[in-house]
Amino acid sequence: MTSADSDFADHHTLADALTAERPLHALVSALYRVSGAPVAVIDLRGGVLVSVPARAEWPTEELVAASPPSGGPVAGSMLRPVELEGEPVAVLCARGQDVPPTLLSFAATLAGIELSRRHAILSGRRELLGQVLEDIIAGRPSEEEGARRLNEHGLDVHKAHEIVVGSVACPPRRLRSYPWNLHTLLTQQHDPHLRAVVQDRVVLVVPEGAGLFVAKLCHEHLTSLGPDARVGVSKARVGVRGLRLGYFDARNALAEGYGVHVHRTQDLTTALLIASLEAGLPLSDLAAEALAPLLEYDRKNGTSLVTTLRRYLAEDGESEATAAALYVHRNTLRNRLRLIEELTGRSISSPSSRTHFWLATSGLELRTTADLSSLLDGREPE
C-alpha cells in the first residue's frame, strides 16, 4: 500500500467513526488506533470530554492556555482547535509528534462537525422553548395552554421554580450559538435546566433553591462573551403566572448592574411597570404583584385598602373628596392611608410612589375575573 493509499484509508477510518453510536468517542479511538498516540478532546474550561486511553493524564491547564494552538507542540502534545460555528470550543490533543498534521487537522474538523450536529438539535429545542416563554411572558396563552406547552418541554408548573435572566453586550448569534456545556451535548443531549434566548436575553427556568447557583454559572459563561455580563434571579413561584412574574423579578434584578443580583423586594418598581406597559406586557399580573401586601390584607381582614387607594388617587389626593366618595370619616381615611404606607413601605405623598400606585391600581382594573389573591402565593385561580 502506498503512502497516499494509507493516508486515504486513515481518513476514511476517521470519517466512518461519525456513524458510530458514540461518534466523538469512536473518532478519538480511531485516531488512537491509526496513530498509536494517546488522544483527547478537552473543552476550553479544562474538562476532558474524551480520552483514549481513558486513564491517560493530561496537563489540561497548560493545554487550554495554549488555545488557539500556535502550531508547535505544547507539553509534549500536538494540538488542533475544535470549532463550533466558527468559534473555538475545545482542543484536540495527540501526545507526541508522530501523528501526521493533516490527519490531526482532519480529525479536529470531524469533531467540530459532530458537535455542530448535536448542537443543532439542541438549538432547535431551545428555539421552540424560547417561543413558548415569549408567549407566556406576553400573557398570550391561557393558563391551561401554557401549562400544556411547558409540560411538552418537561416542566411541571405545579412545582416551584426560579427564573434566571442573563444579559451581555454581544452579537445575538453568539448568544444563541454558544454551547455553554459540551458535556451536555455529548451525554444528556438536553439542557439540565430549561434554557432559551428571549428578547436577546438568556432565560433559564430552574427548580426552587437552584437559582443563585445557576446564576453564577450563567454569569461565568456570559463573561466569556463580553465584559458587561449581568444576571438576575427571581424568587420562587408556581404556575404559569408565577413564571411570568418571575421573569419580571429577574429582569428587575438584572437592572441593578453588572454581576449577579437576586430580587429582594416584594413590590415591582415604577420603572418596571412603565416598561411593561410600553412593551405591551401583562400589566395586570404585575399590578397584582405590586399591590400584593394590600390585597392580602384585604382578603384576610375584609377591608378595602385597594379600593381606598384607587379612589384617593382618582381624587388627586384630596382627602375630603375621597372620604366623601367612600362615605367614611376623614379620620378613617387617614388611618387607612397610614396602613397602606406601612404595608407597602411607600410614602403616599411621594410623587414617585403615587405614580407607582396609579400604574398598579390601573393595571389591576384590567383583570376582572381572575382570583387576584391567588397570585400572592403563586397559586392558580380556583
Disulfide bonds with the S-S distance in Angstrom:
none
